[in-house]
Amino acid sequence: MKFYHAPLSPYARKVRAAAILLGLESRLTEIVVRVADSPPEVLAANPLCKIPTLELPDGEGLYDSRVIVDYLDGLAGGGRLVPAEGEARRRALRMQALGDGLADAAILVRTLIAAGLAHDHPLLQRQLAAVWRSLDRLESAPPALEPMDIGGLSVACALGFLDVRFADDPWRRDRPALAEWYAAASALPCLVRTAMSS
């Protein structure tokens, strides 16, 4: 299976870490791409031309990270990262939505700044507020570490993105519970091996 990704994508990191946790890493052929160049191979698998994209052996493309991880979880027998039902499933999927939403807002902040939007622009301030509210919610209720599920992976990868792209922001200062959780999560082999660097 061909896995198209970029090294600084928190969503691609989530898939890579999931593949390691599920013992499927060897089944992925990782291909780093620049979607800004509209690579034909990515376009063929994903009309949105976004990463991550997983191309199956028959040429079918799977996207986004939530769909890819769910697929990989099924290949590994199901229910390991994405609980099959009930409260555990709701918790994991809700935490995944929070982690991915945190990453979405942080990426949009970076995009708006790069586009020249003033720091006090209402759109930029709205996205920054979403980042801080998400961090505050995670401080009051961090994900479970054991077992690590898709929600915890999503949050850890979003926080890793903040560390690389918002390195000067002291998000840990007023959030000791989240900082402690993240330190422990970051020591897991799947996250060590997929760590981002600027």
Secondary structure, DSSP 4 states (H G I P E B T S, - for coil): -EEEE-TT-HHHHHHHHHHHHTT-GGG-EEEE--GGG--HHHHHH-TT--S-EEE-TTS-EE-SHHHHHHHHHHHTTSSSSS--SHHHHHHHHHHHHHHHHHHHHHHHHHHHHHTT--TT-HHHHHHHHHHHHHHHHHHHSPPP-SS--HHHHHHHHHHHHHHHHTTT--TTTT-HHHHHHHHHHHTSHHHHTT----
